Amino acid sequence: MPDTPSPDISRKDLETLSRSLTSGREYIGVDRMEGPLVYLRKTHPVGYRELAEIVAPDGKVRLGLVLETGKDAVVVQVFEGTVGLTMPETHVRFKGEPLTLGVSDQMLGRVFNGLGQPIDGGATPLAAFYRDINGLPLNPTARRYPRDFIQTGISAIDGMNTLIRGQKLPIFSGNGLPHIQLAAQIARQAKIRGAETDFAVVFAAMGVKADVAQYFSRSFEESGVQEKTALFLSLADEPSIERLVTPRTALTLAEHLAFDLNMHVLVILIDMTNYCEALREISTLRGEIPSRKGYPGYLYSDLSELYERSGMIEGSTGSITQLPVLTMPNDDISHPIPDLTGYITEGQIVFDREMHNRGIQPPIAGLPSLSRLMKDGIGENRTRKDHPHLASQLFAAYSYVKDVRNLASVIGEEELTPLDQQYLAFGEFFENEFISQASDEDRTIEETLDIGWRALSMLPVEELHRVTEQEIADHYVRP
């Protein structure tokens, strides 16, 4: 009669025992190699996203992750690529565990590659914990609703598209637009008002050039925020497969800082388009059926895995706020990447190329941009009592400016009514004084709101329907 497990042994103990028996099992030779992918057959049961070590014929070890597992074959993605590997002499060793990252607050002030390995010449930080880079599922009922205002010092964001602690607010840009400078400026200037808080920035760059990486590092060092910033850099000359891991390692550190150490963490992910291109590349190599524009059908769920790792949870005073940055191919906001991102996140900051060509920096478009959580994080005892009404009035007036400009392009400005001429003057002031500001200019929310009232003061009082009479009496600048 075969032996049966003792009833005292739990299911979890059996799973742990099974992993210990199969971890470290090594296979000599592989069946096929395509790009960064290695295929093996007739293996033991291997877990999805299990860590693997690929030993080259020269003895050097490369890391890989299991992308697909089944009875017929196991697919492993090799982070450093398969150049130099041969099918009969390559060894694959399965570790029986996922890719983990050793996390601690000592990682702040350091620079790492996409796998979390230091590249700044310093020693590997001592780890307080080892965490699965894929994160853990979060019970939705444990989430707390975001309400606290984060001051970025940028009027177009603070005044019109306010960033809230725990929010995910992407930046939709285009090639050649200054999203890199804006991301660095937000990382330098972001702060939570009203209380002394531990604030940290986790910056993950995917597929960027070396000069861009140097710009970020130099910018943080010169501004004095380097000690509270952790950089994860996956450069353009690194294997594209590493870009799929970079945001996950960055978010793993952010979760430790926020939920273990109760810090407020701002995570900036740039450029999510490069991440999605790497995802499409791997999907094509695996022979998967493509969806829109050749991207895999699971692009939405994959992006959700990253974006939903932000927020606040019960039992912790810390938070993770995300600012993903993506470049829209051909400035197309309906492209799958910005389209799906917009469904997952709580708004978007949209760049306008025409404004950029007119010298307005940052060229943040007033009307397409949106922060869905703004209404709950502004107003009395948060920013200023008049902020909600002021923002609404600025949106309404600027919307009318767009109509007047379209009319002027047909009939000419000289044919416009005096009121329309006033709106044109308001639009020029609003773009050049409120939206446009220097890359090192850090405005308080009070300065931002005062500039907004100066803009509205260029219009007749009779046109201000969204602010109260008391607010007009307090802030309207009469000629």
Beta strands, then each sheet from edge to edge (+ up, - down):
strand 1: 26-28
strand 2: 32-34
strand 3: 37-40
strand 4: 50-55
strand 5: 61-69
strand 6: 74-78
strand 7: 91-98
strand 8: 100-103
strand 9: 111-113
strand 10: 129-132
strand 11: 143-144
strand 12: 149-151
strand 13: 163-164
strand 14: 171-173
strand 15: 191-192
strand 16: 199-208
strand 17: 229-235
strand 18: 264-270
strand 19: 312-313
strand 20: 319-327
strand 21: 347-350
strand 22: 370-371
sheet 1: 1+ 7- 4+ 5- 6+ 3- 2+
sheet 2: 8+ 10-
sheet 3: 9+ 17+ 16+ 18+ 20+ 14+ 21+ 22-
sheet 4: 11+ 19-
sheet 5: 13+ 12- 15+
end
